[in-house]
């Protein structure tokens, strides 16, 4: 690099530019490896059933927690790594795949209430309401712009996929809600960028709160409109059920 004319300052700049790319690539690769390992833990236990039902969830939770903490300490992307690991573990194609997916789903479902309690309590405790209120107008503009972008993108996607006309009208409604990952990224910004991260986080939290207010009703409307709610009288996408 020195012979190529890249000095100390240039080298630091190059490393700073490459770090996000390398971090994402390494996180993705480790996520695949972790997903394969997690898949091995999902296999039927050789111990008696009561021990297997306890040990497998314990090992999976221990592996997931270790991955998250270790990847964060290494400067990688914990959220991306865990998402990739879960996707690989849940989509392995073999004769016991469906049973292993059910095990993984049951483990995640069992711990989600406790995790949500801690996560959203911490998110609320770190929230500065004054900063959120000050960002309300900008947040509203971002929300409206995002809704318009979702509508256009969903319309184009449905058109390319040949979806029915009624789906084009409501497809965008299913993508409005955001919470967990978005809040996690907002908290990460506070930790990594102390100079402006707090203001950015306040703005993003305001956006997330607005999306949370309008997202679930829109999602429910979309499900009913395409006939997937299980309620008689929905739109034309699926078969309704008489009450």
C-alpha positions, -999 to 999 in steps of 0.1 A, spaced: 0 0 0 29 24 8 44 16 -26 11 23 -43 11 58 -27 -13 51 1 1 68 32 -10 64 68 -39 87 65 -50 72 33 -47 37 48 -69 47 77 -95 61 53 -94 30 32 -99 8 63 -128 29 75 -145 25 41 -139 -12 40 -149 -19 76 -187 -19 70 -184 -42 40 -161 -66 58 -182 -65 89 -214 -74 70 -196 -101 50 -180 -117 80 -213 -115 100 -231 -132 71 -206 -160 69 -206 -166 106 -243 -166 106 -244 -194 81 -219 -214 101 -239 -207 133 -271 -217 116 -256 -251 107 -244 -256 142 -278 -246 156 -294 -271 132 -273 -298 148 -287 -288 182 -322 -291 169 -318 -327 160 -336 -352 182 -318 -356 215 -303 -390 225 -313 -384 261 -347 -393 274 -376 -370 263 -378 -348 295 -340 -340 293 -342 -334 256 -370 -309 260 -350 -290 285 -315 -293 271 -321 -284 235 -338 -250 242 -310 -243 268 -283 -250 243 -300 -230 216 -305 -200 238 -269 -202 251 -256 -204 215 -277 -174 204 -267 -153 234 -231 -161 230 -232 -152 193 -249 -119 199 -225 -108 227 -193 -121 209 -202 -106 175 -209 -72 192 -175 -74 210 -158 -82 177 -173 -52 160 -195 -73 137 -233 -70 132 -251 -91 159 -286 -86 145 -276 -96 110 -256 -126 123 -285 -139 144 -311 -134 116 -289 -153 91 -283 -181 117 -320 -184 124 -329 -185 87 -303 -212 79 -314 -233 109 -351 -231 100 -347 -238 63 -324 -268 62 -339 -293 37 -340 -328 51 -365 -353 64 -366 -339 99 -367 -302 87 -403 -295 97 -399 -310 132 -367 -290 138 -384 -258 127 -412 -265 152 -386 -269 179 -369 -237 170 -402 -219 168 -413 -232 202 -380 -221 218 -383 -186 203 -419 -183 213 -412 -193 249 -385 -166 254 -400 -138 233 -422 -123 262 -393 -120 285 -370 -105 259 -397 -80 247 -402 -70 283 -365 -62 289 -359 -47 254 -388 -23 253 -384 -13 289 -348 -3 281 -359 14 250 -385 34 269 -361 42 297 -336 57 272 -363 77 255 -362 115 259 -397 127 253 -387 163 247 -364 153 219 -392 131 204 -417 159 205 -392 183 189 -387 158 161 -424 152 155 -428 173 124 -398 158 107 -408 123 118 -443 129 103 -427 139 70 -405 108 70 -435 86 78 -456 100 49 -426 97 25 -421 61 36 -458 53 31 -457 68 -4 -426 48 -12 -441 16 1 -472 21 -20 -452 26 -52 -429 -3 -45 -457 -27 -36 -476 -17 -67 -446 -23 -89 -438 -56 -72 -474 -68 -75 -475 -58 -111 -443 -76 -119 -455 -107 -101 -489 -107 -118 -508 -103 -85 -546 -96 -86 -557 -60 -88 -571 -60 -53 -537 -70 -39 -521 -40 -56 -543 -17 -37 -535 -30 -2 -501 -48 -4 -482 -18 9 -503 -19 41 -485 -50 53 -451 -34 54 -458 -3 75 -452 -17 110 -417 -17 124 -403 -20 159 -378 -45 171 -349 -43 146 -355 -6 140 -353 2 177 -322 -20 180 -305 0 153 -315 33 169 -299 22 202 -268 11 183 -265 45 167 -265 61 202 -237 38 213 -215 42 182 -221 79 174 -224 97 208 -222 132 191 -253 129 170 -266 94 178 -290 106 206 -308 131 183 -309 106 155 -324 80 179 -350 104 191 -361 110 155 -362 73 146 -382 65 178 -407 91 168 -410 76 133 -413 41 148 -440 51 172 -460 67 144 -456 36 123 -467 15 152 -499 35 156 -510 32 120 -493 -1 110 -514 -27 128 -548 -13 117 -535 -11 81 -522 -46 82 -555 -59 95 -573 -40 67 -550 -56 41 -556 -91 55 -594 -87 55 -593 -71 20 -576 -101 4 -598 -126 22 -571 -141 44 -587 -132 78 -608 -163 81 -639 -140 84 -667 -143 59 -670 -113 35 -633 -106 29 -620 -97 -5 -611 -120 -33 -577 -134 -24 -587 -164 -3 -617 -184 10 -637 -168 37 -652 -188 66 -688 -184 76 -691 -172 112 
